[in-house]
Amino acid sequence: MINLRGIAAFLVLLGAAAESHAAGVTIGVVAPQNGPLALLGAQIAAGAGFEIQQSGNTLVAINETCEDNSGAAVADALVNAKVQVAVGFLCSETLEGALPKLKDANIPAITVSVRSRILMEDALKNGWPLFRAAPADGAEAAKVIEVILKDWAADPIALIEDGTIHGRELTEAVRNALEQNGLKPVFTDTYRPGQEQQIALVRRLKRAGATRVFIGGDRNDIAVVARDAKAENIQLSILGGDAMRAADQPLPLDAGLRAVALPEYAILPEGTAAADALRAKGIEPEGYVLPSLAAALIAGQAGQAAAAGKPLQEMLLGTTFQTPVGAIAFTGAHELSQNPYRLLEWRGNGFFPPAAPTQ
């Protein structure tokens, strides 16, 4: 886990280095430094700061309060520090106020967190320099739909959800897509979350003839359904969403359960080298650490290329960047060209890409 005191000391060293010899591309890192979001801010600062130091660029750390009407002051601080590009931006409240001023100063902003579709629509309409290195709103549902249509279309499918806003909206998006493709689930239901057992639910799934079930719910509810189906000798292929990325307790998941989720990049081939280098500095590569490192790498490489005379935003739009979270390119709409959600499989100590089927 990120140690806030250790990260603070690390950033002080980076700041001192920046003051003593400004070099390379000047990159703003906008993230909460205190308050309830300080842990997430520390992840952003640690990943971006590590990359900026490694690349010989200059770090400008800006506190993000995530309060309404706070963005203009953040933009002013970035402009006064003469940054060329800024990364981080945990909160939409920051971007809403900052982007108009960043447009005037020609400073692109790369967010690693904000998913609001409306904010990006406003940015494109107004020419604001926002680039999203995070999934867009709806990306999780899009990947779930892709997986189900590819792998389950010929099988009897059930859709169940836990009644929360996210679970209901995610499952409804899947149901609508199935119906648009001529597929009707054999069973749909809303279950009561947080129960110690779901035997009645799995028996109803069996009576409906379902063999595949998508569950819009949290990790423990899915573990309970899987356990009870196994105890009742009911063969179900279960798929969950990104909520599966949570502590494996109180009931551990069975190996083989699948989820459409953002991967833990530190355990995947593209992220292991960076993860090892971070750990050598006492930084655990969790949460926003590697995505923020990738954002800072993109900012640095685009800024260096722009020094040759090409506008920085054109470099961001016209380049594929090789990063520890995979290859990243932005579309003309300033979104990720590839959906970062993946089909993953639990193997007892983490979610990994499913093994290729044997021939």
Order of alpha helices (4+ residues) and beta strands (2+ residues): alpha-beta-alpha-beta-alpha-beta-alpha-beta-alpha-beta-alpha-beta-alpha-beta-alpha-beta-alpha-beta-beta-alpha-alpha-alpha-beta-beta-beta-beta
